[in-house]
Amino acid sequence: MTPSVSPGEEWPGYYRGYRLRTNPDGDVWWQVYQGTDRLHLDPSPDDLVEQLLSLKRLGGRVRVTEDNDVITREETDDGYRTVYVGNLSVEGELVPRDAPEFSVDVNPTGLNPGDLWPSVYDGAKFSFSGGGEHIWWSNPATNRRHPVETPIPNSVLTALQTHKPKGGSFRITPWNDVITLVSAHPAPDTIQEQFSDLPRVVKNIIKLRKERGVEMLPVYVGKIHDTPIQIGEPKTLIDELSDEEREELEGWAASLGTNSPTREEDHSADSITQSESDDTEPIEEELPDDDPEDWYTG
């Protein structure tokens, strides 16, 4: 939670989280695509809805972070700003209208890492590189990568790397569950059995996404314990180098053109030769498009 921020004040953090929508009638729902069935949250968080409608009389979209903070975007003369709405412990069921027998648990329990996720796939989105050395939040407005500074449990990182050795994205729910999307699983027989037991609503969501070219299954990875997830500022070309970075860079520059590996202790090498390639384009690490944002309503 962020007790230093009052409802209606500008949110000091970044914009992410589990997506819900509201209207002036006080309904709260989740929706996979614009125009598809609404899954209504039951019980409805009436106090929070009242607070939101005092800020946005027509309701609208909100996000629930991994620390249960509810935030929304408010239109201003210059564009938009993110404001704090309140705190919400999301619980209960997501209920299709007039079909409560097909309700889905909001917060599934009793899962083991690698199990199929038997609820809607949503939460704060983060990404990681192959090998797991780097974890970041991608700013949708700038496409800049902000490094995650909060430690992620080794068990979670190991599981993510097992499922996605080339890197990719994952989600953190308001209950601190970590989930991801996979195109292959090391235990296909188990997955086939679990898929048969998935709620009808979840199967139809997977079917909708498959029809749009996203042929992946949601999998439970594990839990995090330290929240909120803190991020830092991305590196820029005007950052000052540290003494260690400067020394390493100068040693590397002095050894350019050698045909022997640079020695770590003195950053030197044995002899000089022509570089094999002197005109290569720098390529930023590319990740699989494993979680397209247009799955969602915004």
Secondary structure, DSSP 4 states (H G I P E B T S, - for coil): --TTS-TTSBP-S----EEEEE-TT--EEE-SSTTS--EEEES--HHHHHHHHHH-TT-EEEEE-TTSEEEEEEEETTEEEEEEEEE----SEEEETT-GGG-EESS--S--TT-B--S---SEEEEEETTSS-EEEE-TTT--EEEB-SPPPHHHHHHHHHH-TTEEEEEE-TT-EEEEEES--S-HHHHHHHHHHS-HHHHHHHHHHHHTT---EEEEEEE--S-S--B-PPP-TTPPPPHHHHHHHHHHHHTTTBSSPPPTTTS--S-B---S-S-PPP-PPP----S-GGGS--
